[in-house]
Amino acid sequence: MAHVQANDVPIARLIGFEAKEIADGRAVVTLAAGRQHANPMGTLHGGVLCDIADAAMGMAFASTLAPGESFTTIELKINFFRPVWEAHLRAEGKVVRRGSTIGYVECEITDESGRLISKAASTCMALKGERAKGR
């Protein structure tokens, strides 16, 4: 988590998003979306929205882990509600339900005007002991 909190994550550098808040089952990721993130039609590529949602949800879930635990995402779903060309986006991930192994997490992505751009959900699995090593 130290790498995440210092925004020293390779995919974050590549896409250009930043972790802003991570605590207590909640995380916020921001992205200044621009032409470098466009799909062939000129709007923001859906994969970029999926990346920032996945990051926010993963960080939110990771904030619930005990020392020595890790996790993996086992399912991810996203809905797109409006196109984006250039915008300051905010992805807020929240753990909705956290069991001993499985957790359900949701994320809303909004623009600088507070308009809902996308909504995502994921299922995460906590890894413990040998399964957590090297992750």
C-alpha positions in Angstrom: 0.0 0.0 0.0 3.0 2.3 0.5 3.5 2.3 -3.3 -0.1 3.1 -3.9 -0.2 5.9 -1.4 2.9 7.4 -3.0 1.3 7.1 -6.4 4.2 4.9 -7.4 2.2 2.4 -9.5 3.2 1.6 -13.1 -0.4 1.6 -14.5 -1.2 4.9 -12.7 1.9 6.5 -14.3 1.0 5.1 -17.7 -2.6 6.3 -17.7 -2.0 9.4 -15.5 -4.4 8.7 -12.6 -3.7 9.5 -9.0 -4.8 8.0 -5.7 -6.2 10.8 -3.5 -7.8 9.1 -0.5 -7.5 5.5 0.8 -9.0 4.5 4.1 -11.7 2.4 5.8 -13.1 0.6 2.7 -13.1 3.7 0.6 -10.8 5.2 -2.1 -10.8 8.1 -4.5 -8.8 8.1 -7.8 -8.6 11.2 -10.1 -7.8 11.5 -13.8 -7.4 14.5 -16.0 -8.9 12.8 -19.1 -7.7 14.2 -22.4 -7.1 13.4 -26.1 -4.3 10.9 -25.1 -7.1 8.7 -23.7 -9.3 8.8 -26.8 -10.7 5.8 -28.6 -11.0 5.8 -32.5 -14.3 7.8 -32.3 -12.5 10.5 -30.3 -14.2 10.0 -26.9 -12.6 8.6 -23.8 -11.8 4.9 -24.2 -14.0 2.8 -22.0 -11.0 0.8 -20.9 -9.6 3.9 -19.2 -12.8 4.3 -17.2 -12.6 0.6 -16.3 -9.0 1.1 -15.2 -9.7 4.0 -12.8 -12.8 2.2 -11.5 -10.8 -1.0 -10.9 -8.0 1.0 -9.2 -10.5 2.8 -6.9 -12.3 -0.4 -6.0 -9.1 -2.3 -5.5 -7.6 0.3 -3.2 -10.9 0.5 -1.2 -10.8 -3.3 -0.8 -7.1 -3.3 0.0 -7.7 -0.8 2.8 -9.7 -3.6 4.6 -6.9 -6.2 4.5 -5.0 -7.4 7.6 -1.2 -7.3 7.6 0.2 -10.0 5.4 -3.0 -10.4 3.3 -3.4 -9.5 -0.3 -6.3 -9.8 -2.8 -7.3 -10.4 -6.3 -10.3 -9.2 -8.3 -12.4 -12.1 -9.5 -15.2 -10.2 -11.3 -15.7 -6.7 -12.7 -18.6 -5.0 -14.4 -19.0 -1.5 -15.7 -21.8 0.6 -17.3 -21.1 3.8 -19.3 -23.7 6.6 -19.0 -22.3 9.5 -21.0 -19.4 10.2 -23.3 -16.3 12.1 -22.2 -13.8 14.0 -24.4 -11.8 16.1 -21.8 -12.7 16.2 -18.1 -11.4 16.0 -14.6 -12.8 12.6 -13.4 -13.2 11.3 -9.9 -13.7 7.6 -9.3 -14.9 6.8 -5.8 -14.7 3.1 -4.7 -16.6 1.9 -1.7 -16.7 -1.6 -0.1 -20.4 -2.5 0.2 -20.0 -5.9 1.8 -16.9 -7.5 3.2 -16.9 -11.1 4.2 -14.0 -13.1 5.6 -12.8 -13.9 2.1 -15.1 -12.3 -0.5 -16.0 -8.6 -0.8 -18.3 -6.7 -3.1 -17.2 -3.2 -4.1 -18.9 -0.4 -6.1 -17.5 2.7 -7.8 -19.1 5.8 -9.3 -17.1 8.0 -11.7 -18.2 11.6 -12.0 -16.9 14.6 -13.9 -16.0 18.0 -12.5 -19.7 19.1 -12.6 -20.7 16.0 -10.6 -22.4 14.3 -13.5 -22.4 10.5 -13.4 -20.2 9.2 -16.2 -20.0 5.5 -15.2 -20.7 3.0 -12.5 -18.8 -0.2 -11.8 -18.9 -3.1 -9.5 -16.4 -5.8 -8.6 -16.0 -8.9 -6.5 -12.7 -9.2 -4.7 -11.2 -12.2 -2.9 -8.8 -11.8 0.1 -5.7 -13.9 -0.1 -4.1 -15.2 3.1 -1.0 -17.1 4.1 0.8 -18.9 1.2 -1.8 -17.5 -1.3 -0.8 -14.0 -0.4 2.9 -14.4 -0.8 4.5 -12.5 -3.7 1.5 -10.3 -4.4 
